[in-house]
């Protein structure tokens, strides 16, 4: 059976020390109230501490705009260069590079390698590319964590890229067969015969679609059915989409989107901010017609994520290596979970299934989480997940639980906007989610963060992490005394949206 995979990332923050004599170092950017609510350590005896040192991304732009004349590896290279510039990382200090992408450019099949070489990394550093729908960069990050945990590497760059301005458009299969036969033809007569066999129908191109191969259903159609199944109204969807754009605009104006690195687009302008953030009104959004299930559907262009160009990159290291190189890690990456479900009726329910699993592994509850970041493929998908998580019946009937999962408090949920407003370059969103959680934990003085999403084929992931102190001296003391409070849990569930 085709399965749905969920991914979850748990972050934890090194918000305090168990010994008061270290508190001044570790809490220098936090209030003492944070220390008071500190939870148990999430460090595992005998296992390396894996840290997120830094995360960056190019501005996310609507496809067909300023990036239109580039190639995918140009964006990936820009993200890598931004990471190098922000960290002053020596180009030969990385052990491995992993990139995620969904729609492959045939000229750069291993885009991780091409982007790394273009960014000036040593040609002795191995690099490979992964694809896992909208959680491709999530898979890149968990692969990086696995290499470090296994002792194979100490420093790995992971990232993702998507370029929707120029996607491969194929000839029809009959035309492709004819062209391949022409290439093998040995005589003029054979060539003329093949050319004469071409019909007008052969010239019709095969356009790519964001659709499930197993069900032939587009993601938007699936989101519309899901919203209907959970009774999510058009108004609820538009309200959530407006919330996303409004919060993203506030974060943008306040300079909170610190992961963005400016990109000097050749022959164009210097781009320094996302261009899809457009707060409007409920009245204007209500004028739009259904985009997928016509004419009575509730999913529209306004409450869906838009086709986006962009790239992201993160530096993941063992704690010992990071401290030795003088870095100030942002978060500990503690755990991740992948779950699978039916890709037809539960395609977009990854956060509902993976969130309780990763929390149970960490011995935490929803109340312990300070920061929630869920991927917003569609407003209807988010609202359906929240309703599923708040349903005892759904938890008992479909998840085998005694009661509901519970819903994240909206005052902790996607407070700097999300994919609906910031954009969703399929292969790059995972790194944005992780970096945003780390930054929000630092900004808000939180301890645990949770990120969730889903992916095509029904494959959503979850990560769990812990925020690190932003003081290097604190990290040094922690390393020396080995007594630190690993409180922060973050979850990443990758959402396979449009």
N, C-alpha and C positions, 0 to 999 in steps of 0.2 A: 504494500500500500504506500502511496506517496505520503510523505510525512511533513509535518510542519516543525521547523526547528526554531527554538527560541534561545536567545543568548542573553546573559545577564552579567553585569560587571559590578562588583562591590568595591567601593573605595572606602578607605578609612583615613582619618586624619590623625596625625601625631599631635593632638591638641594639648596633651599634658603629659607630665611625668608622674610616676607613682611616688617619686620622692620630691618633696617640696623644694629642695635646693635646686632643682632644675626648672621649676615652674617659670621663673623669670625669663629664661631663654625660650622655652617652648611656647609660652603664652604671650609673648611680647606683642603679637598682633591680635590677641584674643582677650576677651574680658574674663574675669575670674568666674563668672557664671557659667562659662563653658566648662571650666574645670569641674564645677560642682556636678554637672550632669554627665561627666565622663563615664563611658561604659567599659565593659571588659576588653581586654586585649584580644585582638584577632590574629596575632602572630602565631604561627604554628611551629612548635619545637622541631628543630632539625631541618627546616626549610628556609630558603633564602627569602629575604624581604625584597620584593620587586616594586620599584617606584616609577612614577611618572615624573620625569624631570621637566619636560616642557612640551607644549602642544601649540601648533600654529595652523593657520589655513589661509588660503587666498580669499579675497572677497568672493562670496557666492553671488553669481550674476545669472539673471534670466537668460536662457539659451537664445542665441541669435542676436545678442547685444555686443558689448565691447570685446568679448573673447572670440567672436565668431570666426575669425581668420586664423586662429591658432590650431595646434594639435594637442591631444591629451597630455603627451609627455611634457609639453611646454608648461602646463599648469602644475603638473607633478614636480617638475624641476623647480618652479618658482616656490612651491611649498617647502621643498628640501633646502633651497637656498635661504629661505626665511628662517627655517629652523637653525641652520648653521650660524646665521647672523645673530640670532637672538641668544644662542647659547655659547657662541665662540668655540664650538666643538671642533677639535682638529678633524680634518676630513678622513684621516686614517685611524681614528679612535673607535670607529663602529665595527662590530663583528659581523653584522648581517643587516640586510634591508629587505623589508616585505611590503608590498603594496597591494591594495585591493581595487578592483574595477569591475564593472558589470558589462558594458558594451565595449568589446575589444576593438581597438584600431589594429587592422591586420598588419600594418607596417611596423608596429611596435608591440608584438605579441607578449613580450616580457617587459612591460612598461616600467617595472621596478628597476630593472637593470639599465634601461635607456635613460630614465630620469636621473638615476644615481650618477651615471657617467657624465651626463650633461651638467649636473650640479657640481662636478669636480671631486666626487668621492673616489677613493682609491679603486683602481680596477682589480685589486686583489680581494675586494669585499664581495662575497656572494650576494645575490639578490634574486628573489622570485616573486611572482604575481599570483594572487589568489582571487577567485571570484565566488561569491556567495550571495548574489543579489544585493539587497540593500544593507546587508551586514558584512559586506566584503572587507571594509577596514576594521570591523570588529574582529573578524577572523584573523586579519593581519596582526592585530594587537594580542589576541590570545595565543597565536603562534609564537609571537615574540616572547611572551611571558613563559611559554612552554620551553623555549630554547634556553632561557635564563634559568628557569627552575631545574632543568635537566643538567645544568653545568656546562652546556655547549657554548654559551655566550654570556657576556657581561653587559654589553651595550647593543641594543637593536633599535633601528629606526623603523617604525611602522606608519603606514599612511593609506590614503585612498584618493582616487581621482575619478571624475566623470565628466564627459564632454558631450552634451546633448545637441550642440550646435551643428555637429557634423557626424551623423551616425551612418554606419554601412547600410547601403540600400542595394539589394541584390537583383540581378536579372531573374526572370522566371526560371524554373528548373529546366524546362524544355530549351530555353535559350542558352542556359549554361552548358547543357549537354551538347548542343550544337557547336558552341564556341570551343569546347574542349575537343570535339571531333575535328573541327577545322584545324586545330593546332597539330593534330596527328595526321591529317590528310597529306598524302604524298604526291598526288597528281593534280593538275589543274581541273580535270574532270570531276574528281572527288570533291574539290573545293566548291565548284560551281553547283554541284548537286546538293551539297549541304546548304549553301546560300539560298538555293531555290526552295528549300524546304521550310524556310523561315516564314511564319505567318504573323499577322499583326498582333494576335493574342500573345505571341511569344515575347513581345516587347513590353508587356505590362510588368512593372517592377514589383518586387516583394518588399513592402514597407515594414519596418520593425514595429512591434506593438508591445506595450507593457501588459502582457497577458500570460496566464499560466499555460504551459504546454500541456499539462495533464488534464486541464478542464476547459481550455480554450476561452476562459473568461478573463476579461481585463480586470486590473486591480480596482479601477473605479467602480465597475459593475459589482464587484465583490463587496466593496465598501458600502455601496448603496443598499445591497441586500442585507448586510450586517446591521446597518443603521435601522432598517425597517424591522428586522427580527428583534431588536432590543428597544424598539419604540422611540428611537432618537428622532426628534422632529427637525424640520428644516431650520426653525428658529434657533434651537439649541446648537446646531452646527454652525450657523452664521455667528452666533454670539461667541462661541469658542474661537472661531477663526479671527473675529475682530479683536478678541482678547490677545491672541498671539501677536497680531500686528501691532497693537497698541503697546504691549510690553516690550516687543522688539525695538520699537521706535524709541521708547524711554531708555532702554539699555544702550542703544546706539548713541543717542544724544548725550547720555551720561558718561560715555567712554568706557562702558563695562565690557564691550566685546574686544578684550585685549588679545585674543588669539589671532586676530586678523593682521596679516602683514601686507603692506602695500605692494602692488605689482605694476611695474612699468611695462605696459603692453606695447610691443614693438609697433611703431607707426600709429599708435593711438594715444590715449591718455594714461596718466598714472591713476590706477584704481585703488581706492583705500577703504571702500565700504560696500556692503551688500546693497543691491539695487531693487530687491523684491519687496522691501518693507513698505507697505502702503496702507496705513490706517484709513478707513473710509467710514461709512455709516451703515447701519442696519437697513436703512431705506434703499441705499444704492445696491447693497448685496442682495436684497430681496428681489431686485429687478431681473437678476440673471436666471436663465432657464437651466433645467437639468442637463448635465453634461454626459451622462452615461445611460441611465434608465429613463428613456423619454416616453411620454412627456411628464410623467408624474414622479420621477425620482427626486431625491433631496440633495444629492451630491452635485455641486456646481464648481465652476472654476474658482470661485471666491473662497470656498471652504475645502479646497484641495491643495496639496503642495504642487508647485509648478516645476516644469522642466528646468534644470539648473546646471550650469557649468561651475566647476570648482575643484579644489584639491586641498588635502590636509596632510599633516605629518606630526608624529609624536616621537619623543625620545624616551625609551624605556630602558631602565638599567637595574642592575642589582644595587641594593642600598650601599653596600661596601664600595663598589666601583664609583657610584655617584659622589659619595662623600670624599673618597680619595682624590677625585678630579675637581673637587671644590664646588660641586653643584648644590643647589638648594631645591630638593624635590618638592613637588606640589602635592603628591598623593601616593599612597601605597595602593597597589592593585592586589586585592586579596583573593577574589574568587570569581568564577564565571560558570554559567550553566547554559546548556543548550537543551531545548525540549522540542518535541515534534508532535504535530497534530494533523487532522484532516485538512488538506489544502483547499477544499471547496467551501465548506461551511464555517471553518474556523481559521481561515488563512491569516486574518489580521488580529487574532486574539493572543498573540504571543506574550504580551506583558502580563495578562491575566494568569497564564499558566506558569511562567518562569519566575515571576516575582516571589511567590510563596516558597518555591524550591530553594532559591538562593538565600532567602532569609532563614529558612530552616537549617540550611547548611551552616550558617554563621551563628545560629542561636539568637537571632534578632526578631523583632516584630516591626510592623509598619510604624509604630510610635517611636521607634529608635531612629528612624531615618529623618535627617534634617533637610536634605535636598533631593528632589525628584526631577529627573529629566527623561521624559518619554518622547520618542520619535513621533512626530505628527505627520503621518502620511496623509490622512484625511481627518477633518474634524469629527466626522461620523465614526471613524474607527476609534479615535480617542474616547469619545463619549460612550461608545458601545463597550469598550474595555472597562471604563469606570463603572458602568452599570453591571457588567458581569462580575466585577470584583466586589460589588456591593450586594450581590444576590446570594442568599442562602440556598435557594433552589438550584442555581447554576453550580455553586460549589459542591452541593451534594450530588446532583444528577450527573454532571460532566467531569468533575474533578475528584470525586471520591472523598470529599472533605466532610467534616461534621458541620461546618458552617462556612460562611463567606470568607473571602480573602481579606476584604476591607479596602477602602479607597484612600488614596493619598490626599491629604489636606490641600486644597487649592492654593493656600497661602505659601505652600512650599513647592508648588508644581510649575515647572517651565516658566520661571519668573523673568527670564530674559528673552522670551519669545521661543519659537521652535521652528520646525521644518516648514510649517505653513507660511511663515513670514520670512525667515532667514534664507529659505531655499533648501533643496534636497538633492545635491549631486549624489546619486545612488551609492557609489563606492567610497565617498568621503565623509558621509554623515556620522558614522560611528566615532571617528576621532573627534569631531566637533562636540558630540555629546559628552565624551569622557573629559575633554579639556574644560568644557563649560561647568561640569560638576566640580572639578578641582577648583576653578576660579570662584564659583559660588560658595563653596565651603570656606575658602579663605575670606571672601568678602563678608559673608554672613556669620562667620564664627561657628559654623556647624561642625559636626563630628562624623556623621554618616551620610553617604549619598547613594542614590539608586538611579540607574539608567536602564530603560527598557525599550525594546523595539521588536519588529517582526520582519520577515523576509519572504520573498517569492518562493514558492514550493512549500510554504508553511514552515519556515525555519527562523524563528526569532531567538536571540541570545540574551544573556544577562551577565553583567559584571558586578563585582562587589569590591569596593576599595576604601581606602582610608586616607584622609588628608594628612600631608606632612607639614612639619613646621617650616616656615619660610625664613628661618634663621639658621645659617650654616653652623654657627657655634653651638646651637642647640642640638643639631644633628651630630656634631662631633662628640658632645657630651653623652648623647644617647648611645652612640656607637661604643664609646669607652665603657660606660657603665652597664649597657645592655638592659636598662630598666626603662622601658617606655610604654606608654599607654596607647595602644593601637585602636583607637575608637572608631574610626570613620568607615562606614560601609557604603559603597556605591554600586548600583546595579545598572547594567546596560542591557537592554533588550532591544535588539535591532529590528526595526520595522521595515518590512518589505512593502513600501508604499508604491506610489506611482513609479 
